[in-house]
C-alpha cells in the first residue's frame, strides 16, 4: 500500500518538473525516454526480467503501437501543462476512462450500460465546470492559449486510451518490459522533433529536473507501482489513485499560486465521482438486482492469470489480483492515477 501511495504522490509532482525544466515538450519527452530507458533497463536487469520476457511478434507489435500512442500522449500532456494550469490539465486528462469505454464499445462491441452513459454525462458536466468554457463562451473572453491547453489535454487522454486498448490485448509480458520497449520506441520517434539547440548546457540546473523525470518518475516509481499492484484489490487501487490529482492540485496551489474557483472545485468532484463510478461499476439503486441466493460463483472468480501491460510512464498494465476476484485492467496515467476497469477473466 505504501509503495502505490508513494508512486501516486510522486506522479502528482510531474507538472512542476516539466515546467521547471524550461524545455519544450518534445525535448522533455525525449530526455525522459532516454533517461527512463536507462533506469528501466537497470531495473529489468536487476530483477531478472530479461530471462523470460514473454515477447512474441504480436506482443512486440502491440507494445510498440502502444508506445507510439504513449509517447505522443506525453507530448500533448506536457504541452498542456505549459498552456493552462496544472489543475485544469490534470482534471481534463482524467477523463480518459470514458474514452476507454467508448473505444471498447467501438472496437470490440463491448456493451455500454445506462449507468456508464450516466457517469460519462456527469463527467462532461464536471469538465465544462472545471474548464469554465461555458462562462468564457458566454462572455466572449475565451483565451485561445488556454483552449489549446484543454484540447491538448483531451488529445493526450484519447491517446492514452488507445495505449490502454493496445495493452488490453497484451498477454504474458511483464509491465516493466513493456514500459522499457515503449520508452525505447520513443527515442527514434522523437529525434526529428527535438530542438537540440534549446537543450540546456552541460551542468545547467534544468538537467536536474529532466533527470528526476527520467530516473525517478519513470524508473523508480513504475517499479514501485508494478511491485505493489498485483497484491492489492482493484477497489483500493482505484481510490488510492486519486492521491495523484490531489497532489498535482496542491502543487499548483503552492508552487504557482493557482486558486481554484468554486466551479472548478465542483467540476473536479463530479469528475472524480464519475471516474470512480465507471471504475468500480457503481449502479443506481434502482438498477441493482437483488441477490438470488443460489450460491453461484461470481463472474470472473478463480485464480488470476498473468496478463500483459503497457506502460512507458503513463502506462497501461494488466495485472492479476487475488483468487476469487475479477481481474482488473489497471491503467496508469501520466498525470497520475491508475484506473482499474473490472472485467471478466478469459
C-alpha positions in Angstrom: 0.0 0.0 0.0 2.8 2.4 0.9 4.5 1.8 -2.4 1.5 2.7 -4.5 0.8 5.8 -2.4 4.4 7.0 -2.9 4.1 6.4 -6.7 0.8 8.3 -6.9 2.1 11.2 -4.9 5.3 11.3 -6.8 3.5 11.5 -10.2 1.4 14.3 -8.8 4.5 16.5 -8.9 5.3 15.8 -12.5 3.8 19.0 -13.8 6.1 21.1 -11.7 9.2 19.2 -13.0 8.1 19.6 -16.6 7.6 23.4 -16.2 10.7 24.0 -14.1 12.9 22.2 -16.7 12.2 25.2 -19.0 12.3 22.9 -22.1 9.8 22.5 -24.9 7.5 19.4 -24.6 9.4 17.4 -27.3 12.7 17.9 -25.6 11.3 16.9 -22.2 9.7 13.7 -23.5 12.9 12.8 -25.4 15.1 13.3 -22.4 12.6 11.3 -20.3 12.6 8.4 -22.8 16.4 8.3 -22.9 16.9 8.5 -19.1 13.8 6.4 -18.4 15.2 3.6 -20.7 18.4 3.5 -18.7 16.5 3.4 -15.4 14.0 0.7 -16.6 16.8 -1.3 -18.2 18.7 -1.4 -15.0 15.5 -2.4 -13.1 14.8 -5.2 -15.6 18.4 -6.4 -15.4 18.5 -6.5 -11.6 15.1 -8.1 -11.4 16.0 -10.8 -13.9 13.1 -9.9 -16.2 15.1 -10.4 -19.4 15.3 -14.1 -18.8 11.7 -14.8 -19.8 10.2 -11.8 -21.4 7.1 -13.5 -22.9 7.6 -11.4 -26.1 6.2 -12.7 -29.4 6.0 -10.9 -32.6 2.4 -10.0 -31.8 3.2 -8.8 -28.3 6.1 -6.8 -29.6 3.9 -5.0 -32.2 1.3 -4.3 -29.7 3.8 -2.9 -27.2 5.4 -0.8 -30.0 2.0 0.5 -31.2 1.0 1.4 -27.6 4.4 3.1 -27.2 3.7 5.4 -30.1 0.4 6.5 -28.6 2.0 6.8 -25.2 5.0 8.9 -26.3 2.8 11.4 -28.1 0.4 11.3 -25.2 3.2 12.7 -23.1 4.0 15.4 -25.7 0.4 16.6 -25.7 0.2 16.4 -21.9 3.4 18.3 -21.3 2.3 20.9 -23.8 -0.9 21.3 -21.9 1.0 22.0 -18.7 2.6 24.9 -20.4 -0.6 26.4 -21.9 -3.0 26.1 -19.0 -2.8 25.4 -15.3 -1.7 22.1 -13.9 -5.1 21.7 -12.2 -7.1 22.0 -15.4 -4.7 19.8 -17.3 -4.8 17.1 -14.7 -8.6 17.1 -14.4 -9.2 17.2 -18.1 -6.7 14.3 -18.6 -8.5 12.2 -16.0 -11.5 11.8 -18.3 -9.5 9.0 -20.0 -11.5 6.1 -18.5 -14.5 7.3 -20.5 -12.7 7.2 -23.8 -11.6 3.6 -22.9 -15.3 2.8 -22.5 -16.2 4.3 -25.9 -13.3 2.8 -27.7 -14.1 -0.6 -26.2 -17.7 -0.3 -27.5 -16.5 0.8 -30.9 -13.7 -1.6 -31.5 -14.8 -4.7 -29.5 -18.5 -4.2 -29.3 -18.4 -4.0 -25.5 -21.8 -3.1 -24.1 -22.3 0.4 -22.8 -24.7 0.3 -19.8 -27.1 3.1 -18.9 -25.1 3.6 -15.7 -21.9 4.2 -17.7 -23.6 6.6 -20.0 -24.9 8.5 -17.0 -21.4 8.7 -15.4 -20.0 10.0 -18.7 -22.7 12.7 -18.9 -21.9 13.7 -15.3 -18.2 13.8 -16.1 -18.9 16.1 -19.1 -20.8 18.5 -16.8 -17.8 18.4 -14.5 -15.4 19.1 -17.4 -17.4 22.1 -18.5 -17.5 23.5 -14.9 -13.7 22.9 -14.3 -12.6 24.5 -17.6 -15.2 27.3 -17.2 -15.7 27.1 -21.0 -19.4 28.0 -20.7 -18.6 31.2 -18.9 -15.8 32.1 -21.3 -18.0 31.5 -24.4 -20.9 33.4 -22.8 -18.7 36.4 -22.0 -16.7 36.3 -25.2 -13.5 36.1 -23.3 -12.2 32.7 -24.5 -8.4 32.6 -24.0 -7.0 30.8 -27.1 -3.9 29.6 -25.3 -6.0 28.1 -22.5 -8.3 26.5 -25.1 -5.3 25.0 -26.8 -4.1 23.6 -23.5 -7.5 22.0 -22.9 -7.5 20.5 -26.3 -4.0 19.1 -25.8 -5.1 17.5 -22.5 -8.0 15.9 -24.3 -5.8 14.6 -27.1 -3.4 13.2 -24.5 -6.3 11.4 -22.8 -7.5 9.9 -26.1 -4.0 8.7 -27.0 -3.7 7.2 -23.5 -7.0 5.4 -24.0 -5.6 3.9 -27.3 -2.5 2.8 -25.5 -4.7 1.2 -22.9 -6.7 -0.7 -25.6 -3.4 -2.0 -27.0 -2.3 -3.1 -23.6 -5.6 -4.9 -23.1 -4.5 -7.2 -25.9 -1.1 -7.9 -24.5 -0.7 -11.2 -22.7 2.1 -12.7 -20.7 4.6 -9.8 -20.8 5.9 -8.2 -17.6 4.8 -4.5 -17.4 8.4 -3.4 -16.8 9.5 -5.0 -20.1 6.6 -3.3 -21.9 7.5 0.0 -20.4 11.1 -0.4 -21.5 10.0 -1.2 -25.1 7.8 1.9 -25.1 10.4 4.4 -24.0 12.9 2.8 -26.4 10.4 3.3 -29.2 10.1 7.0 -28.2 13.8 7.7 -28.8 14.0 7.4 -32.6 10.4 8.5 -32.9 11.1 11.9 -31.3 14.5 12.5 -32.8 13.2 14.6 -35.8 11.2 16.9 -33.4 13.9 17.6 -30.8 15.3 21.1 -30.6 18.9 20.2 -29.7 19.9 23.9 -29.8 17.4 24.5 -27.0 18.8 21.8 -24.7 20.4 23.1 -21.5 24.1 23.4 -21.4 26.1 20.7 -19.5 25.8 21.3 -15.8 22.7 23.5 -16.1 20.1 23.1 -13.3 17.5 22.2 -16.0 19.2 18.8 -16.2 18.3 18.1 -12.6 14.6 18.4 -13.4 14.9 16.3 -16.5 17.0 13.6 -14.7 14.4 13.3 -12.0 11.7 13.0 -14.6 13.5 10.1 -16.3 15.0 8.3 -13.4 12.6 8.8 -10.5 9.2 9.4 -12.2 9.8 6.7 -14.8 12.2 4.1 -13.5 11.7 4.2 -9.7 8.0 5.0 -9.5 7.0 2.4 -12.1 9.0 -0.2 -10.4 7.3 0.6 -7.1 3.9 0.6 -8.7 4.3 -2.7 -10.5 5.6 -4.3 -7.4 2.6 -3.3 -5.4 -0.4 -3.5 -7.8 -0.6 -7.3 -8.0 -1.1 -7.6 -4.3 -3.9 -5.0 -3.9 -7.6 -5.3 -4.7 -8.8 -3.1 -7.6 -11.1 -1.1 -5.3 -8.1 0.0 -3.2 -6.1 0.9 -6.3 -9.0 3.0 -7.7 -9.3 5.0 -4.6 -5.6 5.5 -3.9 -5.1 6.5 -7.5 -6.7 9.9 -6.7 -3.8 10.8 -4.5 -2.1 11.8 -7.8 -4.5 14.5 -8.9 -4.8 15.7 -5.3 -1.1 16.2 -5.1 -1.0 17.8 -8.5 -3.6 20.4 -7.5 -1.8 21.1 -4.2 1.4 21.6 -6.1 -0.4 24.0 -8.5 -1.7 26.0 -5.5 1.5 26.1 -3.5 4.1 26.5 -6.3 2.2 28.5 -8.9 -0.4 30.2 -6.6 -3.3 28.8 -8.6 -6.6 29.4 -6.8 -9.4 27.0 -7.9 -12.8 28.7 -8.4 -16.0 27.2 -6.9 -16.9 26.0 -10.4 -13.5 24.2 -10.7 -13.9 22.6 -7.3 -17.4 21.3 -8.2 -16.2 20.1 -11.6 -13.3 18.2 -10.0 -15.6 16.5 -7.5 -18.0 15.5 -10.3 -15.2 14.0 -12.5 -13.7 12.1 -9.6 -17.1 10.6 -8.7 -17.8 9.7 -12.3 -14.4 8.1 -12.7 -14.9 6.1 -9.6 -18.4 5.2 -10.7 -17.1 3.8 -14.0 -14.1 2.1 -12.4 -15.9 0.4 -9.6 -19.1 -0.2 -11.6 -21.4 1.7 -9.3 -25.0 1.2 -10.3 -28.0 3.3 -9.5 -30.0 1.7 -6.7 -33.0 1.0 -9.0 -30.7 -0.8 -11.4 -29.2 -3.2 -8.9 -30.6 -6.7 -8.9 -31.2 -8.5 -5.6 -29.0 -11.5 -4.8 -30.6 -14.8 -5.9 -29.0 -16.7 -3.1 -28.2 -19.6 -5.4 -24.6 -19.6 -4.3 -23.4 -19.2 -7.9 -19.7 -18.4 -8.4 -19.3 -14.7 -9.2 -18.3 -13.8 -12.7 -14.5 -13.7 -13.0 -13.9 -15.8 -9.9 -10.9 -18.0 -10.0 -7.2 -17.6 -10.0 -5.9 -14.5 -11.7 -3.6 -15.2 -14.7 -0.6 -13.1 -15.6 -1.5 -10.6 -18.2 0.3 -8.1 -20.3 0.8 -4.4 -19.6 1.8 -1.5 -21.5 3.3 1.5 -19.9 6.1 3.7 -20.5 5.2 6.1 -18.0 1.7 6.9 -18.1 1.3 3.3 -19.0 -1.3 0.8 -19.1 -0.8 -2.6 -17.4 -2.9 -5.6 -16.8 -2.1 -7.4 -13.6 -3.6 -10.4 -11.7 -5.3 -10.0 -8.4 -6.2 -12.4 -5.6 -8.0 -15.6 -6.2 -11.8 -15.1 -6.3 -11.7 -11.6 -7.6 -12.3 -10.2 -11.1 -9.1 -9.3 -13.0 -8.8 -5.5 -13.3 -7.3 -3.7 -16.2 -5.2 -1.1 -14.3 -4.3 1.8 -16.5 -1.7 4.1 -15.1 -1.8 7.6 -16.4 0.9 10.2 -16.5 -1.0 12.9 -14.8 -1.3 10.3 -12.4 -3.6 7.7 -11.4 -4.2 4.2 -12.4 -7.8 3.5 -13.3 -9.0 -0.1 -12.7 -11.7 -1.4 -15.0 -13.1 -4.7 -13.8 -13.6 -7.3 -16.4 -14.3 -11.0 -16.6 -11.4 -13.3 -17.0 -10.9 -15.2 -20.2 
